[in-house]
Amino acid sequence: MKILVTGSNGLLGQKLVALLRQQSEVQLVATSRGANKLADVYPEVQFVTLDVADAAQVHEVIGRERPTHLMHTAAMTNVDECELNQAECWHQNVEAVANLVAACEQHQVHVLHLSTDFIFSGAEGPLTEEAVPEPVNFYGQSKLAAEQLVQACRAPWAILRTVLVYGTAHDYGRTNIVTWVRDSLQAGKPIKVVNDQFRTPTLAEDLAMGCWLAARHNATGIYHISGQEQYTPYQIAQAVAAYFNLDAILITPVDASIFTQPARRPLRTGFIIDKAKRDLGYQPRTLAEGIALLTSQMV
């Protein structure tokens, strides 16, 4: 197997590089738009600069490298930025996928495309793979349009949807709910956390494993890959406070309506992951196990 990963500088991309480099049967090609953040961490891993929104570059790299599988993790994922900069969001999340699909069709590369619970309305959850998408923000619209491009691909494809990914990565500017809550409470800072949104939070290492299992099984179709416990962000914050023995009185539960954000969020999502467990052998960690792993990495 030769696996090309897009977005290797991102949270999931870094976890995939860490996991796939250990698989003896895998030849790994890491790609990202910027300089390789993992150059000093994994100097043995082949890295190629790739802007997936550049059609000529996509065809050149995939034509030269000829991977058997492509894991597409690169995307514009800041939901409010997508709402405010819709043309750029469409360029990065949809036109880029069209480029990748065309190149993968030409060379018969198995496409594994990462998608999101934000393609759903939030009216109900947790959801199976058969749930009908109805996005409530532009980010969700762009990811749904990308899914439709992948589903029309004339090479083998799988869509791997996930939910509220958390983890820590090398030289990674963005925070996550676990570190944000921990750092705020350690500083004695009161925080307001939403209590009317429901998710199945996903440890980045678990998502990477789900991607690898899908590639190893040459899986096709749609799979929900997430944690299996449904929580509100407030409940996650409470769990973080309890784990670190911090003052949970500083955490105030609030309705999402008090925040003025450009993009609407679906209220209730989360995934039923029975198909991934049955077909792929996927077994995610609990939230408590995820927090413990994250803590060991942050020391």
C-alpha distance (Angstrom), angle and dihedral (degrees) to the residues before:
residue distance angle dihedral
M1 . . .
K2 3.77 . .
I3 3.80 112.0 .
L4 3.80 123.8 -166.9
V5 3.81 114.3 -161.8
T6 3.80 121.0 -160.7
G7 3.79 119.0 -155.1
S8 3.80 93.8 27.4
N9 3.83 91.3 162.9
G10 3.81 92.0 61.3
L11 3.79 127.7 89.0
L12 3.81 96.5 -95.8
G13 3.81 91.8 35.8
Q14 3.79 91.6 56.9
K15 3.80 92.1 48.1
L16 3.81 89.9 50.1
V17 3.80 91.8 51.6
A18 3.83 90.2 49.7
L19 3.81 91.5 49.8
L20 3.80 102.0 38.7
R21 3.81 95.1 47.1
Q22 3.82 86.7 65.1
Q23 3.83 94.3 55.7
S24 3.81 108.7 96.7
E25 3.80 92.8 -156.4
V26 3.82 94.1 53.9
Q27 3.78 128.5 88.3
L28 3.81 103.4 -161.4
V29 3.80 129.2 -151.9
A30 3.82 113.8 -174.5
T31 3.81 117.2 -161.0
S32 3.78 135.0 -178.6
R33 3.78 138.5 157.4
G34 3.82 94.9 -116.4
A35 3.79 133.7 46.3
N36 3.80 116.2 -57.2
K37 3.83 107.7 -88.6
L38 3.81 90.7 -168.6
A39 3.81 97.0 53.0
D40 3.81 92.7 109.8
V41 3.82 94.6 37.1
Y42 3.81 99.2 50.1
P43 3.84 105.5 13.6
E44 3.82 90.7 166.1
V45 3.82 93.7 63.0
Q46 3.80 114.8 98.2
F47 3.81 111.3 -119.8
V48 3.80 128.0 -167.3
T49 3.81 125.4 -176.2
L50 3.80 108.4 -122.3
D51 3.80 132.6 170.4
V52 3.79 102.5 -163.9
A53 3.82 90.5 -159.8
D54 3.84 89.1 63.9
A55 3.80 105.2 84.9
A56 3.81 95.8 -164.7
Q57 3.79 91.9 50.5
V58 3.81 92.0 48.1
H59 3.80 92.9 52.5
E60 3.80 92.1 44.8
V61 3.82 95.3 50.0
I62 3.80 97.2 42.5
G63 3.80 91.2 43.2
R64 3.79 90.9 51.7
E65 3.81 99.2 40.7
R66 3.82 97.1 38.2
P67 3.83 96.9 -161.2
T68 3.79 120.0 -167.5
H69 3.82 90.6 -142.4
L70 3.80 133.5 25.9
M71 3.82 120.0 -158.5
H72 3.80 107.7 -161.2
T73 3.81 109.7 -158.4
A74 3.83 99.6 143.5
A75 3.80 113.5 108.6
M76 3.78 145.4 131.3
T77 3.80 99.0 -100.2
N78 3.81 106.0 166.4
V79 3.80 98.0 110.9
D80 3.80 96.8 -156.0
E81 3.82 92.9 44.9
C82 3.80 88.0 53.1
E83 3.79 90.4 52.6
L84 3.81 92.8 49.4
N85 3.84 97.1 40.4
Q86 3.78 102.8 37.3
A87 3.80 97.1 159.9
E88 3.82 92.0 54.7
C89 3.82 91.0 44.2
W90 3.82 90.3 53.3
H91 3.80 90.5 46.7
Q92 3.80 93.8 52.5
N93 3.81 100.5 34.8
V94 3.80 104.0 34.9
E95 3.80 111.8 17.2
A96 3.81 89.2 45.8
V97 3.81 90.4 54.2
A98 3.80 90.2 49.8
N99 3.83 87.8 55.1
L100 3.81 92.5 49.7
V101 3.81 94.1 45.2
A102 3.81 91.6 51.5
A103 3.80 92.7 50.1
C104 3.81 93.3 44.3
E105 3.80 91.0 50.1
Q106 3.79 90.4 52.1
H107 3.81 93.2 52.1
Q108 3.83 98.6 28.4
V109 3.80 94.5 -118.8
H110 3.82 117.6 169.7
V111 3.83 106.4 -116.4
L112 3.82 119.2 -145.9
H113 3.79 106.6 -173.9
L114 3.81 124.8 -168.3
S115 3.78 116.4 -137.2
T116 3.79 138.1 167.6
D117 3.80 148.5 -122.0
F118 3.82 86.5 -118.5
I119 3.81 89.6 84.1
F120 3.83 85.2 77.3
S121 3.81 129.8 80.2
G122 3.80 97.7 -125.2
A123 3.78 92.8 -124.6
E124 3.80 91.3 123.8
G125 3.79 143.2 1.3
P126 2.93 167.4 -127.6
L127 3.79 91.4 40.3
T128 3.79 137.7 -156.0
E129 3.81 124.7 -141.0
E130 3.82 88.9 -96.4
A131 3.82 94.8 62.6
V132 3.81 113.8 120.7
P133 3.83 114.2 -113.1
E134 3.81 119.3 -126.1
P135 3.82 110.5 161.9
V136 3.81 120.5 -154.7
N137 3.83 97.5 -162.0
F138 3.79 138.4 41.7
Y139 3.80 94.1 -106.6
G140 3.80 88.7 58.2
Q141 3.79 90.8 46.7
S142 3.79 91.1 52.9
K143 3.80 93.2 48.6
L144 3.81 91.5 48.2
A145 3.81 90.6 50.7
A146 3.81 88.2 50.8
E147 3.81 90.9 51.2
Q148 3.80 89.8 53.1
L149 3.81 90.3 53.2
V150 3.80 90.8 50.4
Q151 3.81 92.1 48.1
A152 3.81 89.4 55.6
C153 3.83 91.5 51.3
R154 3.82 114.6 125.3
A155 3.80 91.5 -146.6
P156 3.83 125.3 70.3
W157 3.82 111.3 -72.5
A158 3.77 142.5 -179.9
I159 3.80 128.7 -171.7
L160 3.80 114.3 -149.2
R161 3.80 112.1 -165.0
T162 3.78 120.9 -164.5
V163 3.82 142.7 179.6
L164 3.84 135.9 -133.5
V165 3.81 99.0 -25.6
Y166 3.79 116.2 -152.9
G167 3.78 132.2 -175.6
T168 3.76 143.9 104.0
A169 3.79 128.7 -94.2
H170 3.80 141.7 -177.4
D171 3.82 116.0 -81.8
Y172 3.79 89.7 -10.0
G173 3.79 115.9 155.1
R174 3.79 100.3 -164.4
T175 3.78 121.0 87.3
N176 3.80 128.1 -144.4
I177 3.78 133.8 -142.4
V178 3.82 94.9 -96.9
T179 3.81 96.6 52.2
W180 3.82 92.6 39.0
V181 3.81 92.8 54.5
R182 3.79 93.8 42.6
D183 3.81 94.5 48.5
S184 3.81 93.5 44.4
L185 3.80 94.2 50.4
Q186 3.81 93.3 43.7
A187 3.81 87.3 55.4
G188 3.80 90.5 49.6
K189 3.80 90.5 -116.2
P190 3.84 117.9 152.3
I191 3.82 113.1 -128.7
K192 3.78 134.6 -165.8
V193 3.80 114.4 -141.1
V194 3.80 128.2 -172.2
N195 3.80 115.6 -107.6
D196 3.82 101.0 178.6
Q197 3.81 100.1 64.2
F198 3.81 121.0 83.6
R199 3.81 125.4 -155.7
T200 3.82 141.1 158.5
P201 3.84 99.1 -128.0
T202 3.80 115.5 -141.4
L203 3.79 127.2 -146.3
A204 3.82 108.8 -134.3
E205 3.83 91.4 -130.6
D206 3.81 90.0 54.9
L207 3.80 92.0 50.2
A208 3.81 90.4 50.1
M209 3.80 89.4 51.6
G210 3.81 90.0 49.8
C211 3.81 90.0 53.4
W212 3.81 91.7 49.1
L213 3.80 92.3 48.0
A214 3.80 90.1 51.0
A215 3.80 91.3 51.0
R216 3.79 93.5 45.0
H217 3.81 91.0 51.1
N218 3.83 91.6 43.3
A219 3.79 84.6 -127.7
T220 3.78 119.6 -167.9
G221 3.79 130.2 -166.2
I222 3.81 130.1 32.6
Y223 3.81 124.1 -35.1
H224 3.79 130.7 -177.8
I225 3.82 108.7 -139.1
S226 3.81 114.5 -177.4
G227 3.76 143.6 104.0
Q228 3.78 114.1 -62.5
E229 3.83 99.7 -137.1
Q230 3.80 117.3 86.3
Y231 3.80 117.4 -140.2
T232 3.77 140.8 162.2
P233 3.82 114.9 -123.5
Y234 3.81 86.5 -110.9
Q235 3.80 90.6 57.3
I236 3.81 89.7 48.9
A237 3.81 89.6 51.5
Q238 3.81 90.0 50.5
A239 3.81 89.9 51.5
V240 3.81 91.1 50.7
A241 3.81 91.4 49.6
A242 3.80 90.9 49.9
Y243 3.82 93.1 48.0
F244 3.82 93.5 51.9
N245 3.82 93.3 36.5
L246 3.80 91.4 -121.2
D247 3.80 130.2 153.1
A248 3.81 107.0 -82.7
I249 3.82 90.1 -173.9
L250 3.80 85.7 81.3
I251 3.84 89.3 65.7
T252 3.81 115.2 87.1
P253 3.82 119.2 -168.4
V254 3.82 112.7 -134.5
D255 3.80 140.0 172.6
A256 3.79 116.3 -103.9
S257 3.81 87.7 -121.9
I258 3.83 91.5 76.8
F259 3.81 91.1 67.3
T260 3.79 117.8 80.1
Q261 3.80 103.2 -144.7
P262 3.81 125.9 161.2
A263 3.84 92.6 -130.0
R264 3.78 127.7 55.1
R265 3.80 116.4 -127.1
P266 3.81 123.6 -142.9
L267 3.80 107.2 -111.7
R268 3.79 102.4 -146.1
T269 3.78 124.0 26.2
G270 3.80 131.2 125.3
F271 3.77 124.6 138.0
I272 3.76 140.7 -102.3
I273 3.81 102.5 -136.5
D274 3.81 100.7 -172.1
K275 3.83 92.6 117.8
A276 3.82 93.4 54.3
K277 3.79 91.3 45.7
R278 3.80 92.2 49.3
D279 3.81 100.8 39.9
L280 3.79 101.7 31.8
G281 3.80 105.3 24.8
Y282 3.81 89.7 -118.0
Q283 3.83 114.0 172.0
P284 3.81 116.4 175.0
R285 3.78 124.7 -159.4
T286 3.79 122.0 -110.6
L287 3.80 118.8 -104.0
A288 3.81 89.5 -105.3
E289 3.81 90.7 53.1
G290 3.79 90.2 46.9
I291 3.80 92.8 52.0
A292 3.81 89.7 48.9
L293 3.82 92.3 51.9
L294 3.78 91.8 46.6
T295 3.80 90.0 50.3
S296 3.80 92.2 53.1
Q297 3.82 89.5 52.6
M298 3.80 94.1 49.2
V299 3.81 95.8 55.9
